[in-house]
Structure formats: structure tokens, C-alpha cells
Amino acid sequence: MKITQNQLRQIIRESLHNNIPSTTHSSKILEENIFKGVASWVKSKGASGREKLRYFMSSLKQEMTETREGAQILVRMIKGQKLDSAETAFLKEQAKDIVSGTFLLGLFALPGGAIATTALVRVAEKLGINLMPSSFQEKP
């Protein structure tokens, strides 16, 4: 006999109302594979999390490469070599990326910073402001 969602809700309500420990019904619930759907959901979210981690790591690698290139251009500029307009534009963009990345990393390091950073980035996007470094921006 399978337990329906309504029956499960009724069992939980009765347990809460009568102060019956939930462990008395837990074995029956587990035997009926109620949590099979939950397990598949966790598995799918795990795959999504792995994909997001892969995206983050590749973006971080790209940003570090761009920062290294920007440092090389900056050294050439300090030595007095002339830069063309593309190099100057790249250097300006990389400086913006470093500042925004440092700000977001500092905010993230604070207690509750993960939530605050996510909220700030989302609000800024709604206002048409992009706070993410260029490597972390979604490519069209």
C-alpha cells in the first residue's frame, strides 16, 4: 500500500497535534519511498552545482590571465613605451574588473556576505549596472 501525499500530511498533522514523536511513523514513510523524488532533486541540483563551479573556475582562470596581461601592459607603460588605443582600453577595462572583483570579494568575506553580495549584484543588474568582472559576465 502506497502512502499518498494527503495521508502523509495527515500523519504529520496527527503527530504534531498529539505530540507523538515523528520516529514512530518515519520507518513507514521511508519504506514507502516517499523521499525518492527528493533524492533525484538533490542529485539534479548537485549536477547543476558542479556545472556552476566549473563555470566559476574557468571564469576565474580567464580573469587571472587578463590581469596578468594587464600587468604586462602596465609595466610597458611605466617603462615609457607608447601604448595603442586597444591596449589602453584593455588596461582601463582590466582596472575596472580588478576594482569590482576586489569590492565583491571583500563584501563576500563579511559575515552574511554571500547573501549580501548576491543581493547587491541582482539589484545592480535590475538598475542596469553590471558589477561583475568581465570574465564572469554572461556572454550572449
C-alpha positions as semicolon CSV with decimal commas, in nm:
position;residue;x (nm);y (nm);z (nm)
1;M;0,000;0,000;0,000
2;K;0,140;0,338;-0,104
3;I;0,103;0,645;0,114
4;T;-0,045;0,942;-0,070
5;Q;0,059;1,300;-0,006
6;N;-0,268;1,364;0,178
7;Q;-0,211;1,062;0,400
8;L;0,143;1,179;0,472
9;R;0,015;1,524;0,564
10;Q;-0,247;1,368;0,789
11;I;0,016;1,157;0,967
12;I;0,232;1,464;1,023
13;R;-0,065;1,670;1,149
14;E;-0,167;1,394;1,391
15;S;0,190;1,360;1,514
16;L;0,219;1,732;1,574
17;H;-0,127;1,763;1,730
18;N;-0,087;1,466;1,964
19;N;0,283;1,533;2,036
20;I;0,369;1,188;1,902
21;P;0,738;1,154;1,817
22;S;0,785;1,153;1,442
23;T;1,013;0,850;1,466
24;T;0,710;0,622;1,507
25;H;0,596;0,699;1,154
26;S;0,936;0,760;0,996
27;S;1,003;0,394;0,918
28;K;0,667;0,361;0,742
29;I;0,735;0,676;0,539
30;L;1,085;0,559;0,442
31;E;0,959;0,213;0,346
32;E;0,715;0,368;0,101
33;N;0,994;0,551;-0,087
34;I;0,843;0,891;-0,021
35;F;1,182;1,053;-0,046
36;K;1,270;0,907;-0,386
37;G;1,169;1,234;-0,553
38;V;1,375;1,432;-0,305
39;A;1,683;1,223;-0,381
40;S;1,651;1,284;-0,754
41;W;1,606;1,658;-0,690
42;V;1,924;1,669;-0,479
43;K;2,109;1,475;-0,748
44;S;1,999;1,718;-1,020
45;K;2,095;2,017;-0,807
46;G;2,432;1,854;-0,745
47;A;2,492;1,836;-1,118
48;S;2,391;2,200;-1,153
49;G;2,625;2,294;-0,871
50;R;2,915;2,112;-1,034
51;E;2,846;2,293;-1,360
52;K;2,836;2,631;-1,185
53;L;3,163;2,551;-1,007
54;R;3,321;2,458;-1,343
55;Y;3,197;2,789;-1,492
56;F;3,332;2,983;-1,193
57;M;3,674;2,819;-1,213
58;S;3,708;2,877;-1,588
59;S;3,597;3,240;-1,547
60;L;3,845;3,289;-1,262
61;K;4,124;3,144;-1,477
62;Q;4,027;3,379;-1,762
63;E;4,022;3,679;-1,526
64;M;4,365;3,590;-1,387
65;T;4,502;3,563;-1,742
66;E;4,357;3,904;-1,829
67;T;4,503;4,053;-1,511
68;R;4,846;3,913;-1,599
69;E;4,820;4,065;-1,949
70;G;4,710;4,396;-1,796
71;A;5,010;4,392;-1,562
72;Q;5,244;4,335;-1,857
73;I;5,088;4,629;-2,043
74;L;5,118;4,843;-1,730
75;V;5,488;4,756;-1,697
76;R;5,542;4,858;-2,060
77;M;5,362;5,186;-1,993
78;I;5,575;5,254;-1,683
79;K;5,890;5,191;-1,887
80;G;5,779;5,470;-2,118
81;Q;5,667;5,266;-2,418
82;K;5,376;5,402;-2,617
83;L;5,052;5,204;-2,599
84;D;4,800;5,186;-2,879
85;S;4,433;5,261;-2,817
86;A;4,335;4,893;-2,787
87;E;4,593;4,835;-2,513
88;T;4,483;5,148;-2,328
89;A;4,118;5,041;-2,347
90;F;4,209;4,691;-2,228
91;L;4,407;4,835;-1,936
92;K;4,114;5,059;-1,833
93;E;3,870;4,768;-1,853
94;Q;4,102;4,545;-1,652
95;A;4,142;4,812;-1,384
96;K;3,761;4,825;-1,353
97;D;3,749;4,445;-1,327
98;I;4,011;4,444;-1,051
99;V;3,828;4,711;-0,852
100;S;3,487;4,546;-0,884
101;G;3,628;4,200;-0,811
102;T;3,810;4,326;-0,502
103;F;3,498;4,502;-0,377
104;L;3,278;4,195;-0,425
105;L;3,538;3,966;-0,266
106;G;3,564;4,199;0,035
107;L;3,187;4,208;0,073
108;F;3,170;3,829;0,036
109;A;3,424;3,785;0,318
110;L;3,199;3,962;0,570
111;P;2,955;3,763;0,784
112;G;2,646;3,711;0,569
113;G;2,845;3,837;0,274
114;A;2,738;3,563;0,034
115;I;2,377;3,673;0,062
116;A;2,466;4,042;0,056
117;T;2,688;4,001;-0,250
118;T;2,422;3,807;-0,439
119;A;2,155;4,062;-0,349
120;L;2,374;4,357;-0,446
121;V;2,463;4,205;-0,784
122;R;2,096;4,125;-0,858
123;V;1,975;4,474;-0,759
124;A;2,252;4,636;-0,964
125;E;2,154;4,426;-1,268
126;K;1,794;4,544;-1,237
127;L;1,921;4,903;-1,233
128;G;2,131;4,839;-1,544
129;I;2,464;4,835;-1,359
130;N;2,699;4,540;-1,405
131;L;2,920;4,483;-1,101
132;M;3,070;4,153;-1,214
133;P;3,418;4,143;-1,369
134;S;3,413;4,089;-1,747
135;S;3,509;3,719;-1,730
136;F;3,208;3,645;-1,507
137;Q;2,954;3,826;-1,724
138;E;2,716;3,612;-1,925
139;K;2,816;3,603;-2,289
140;P;2,528;3,648;-2,536
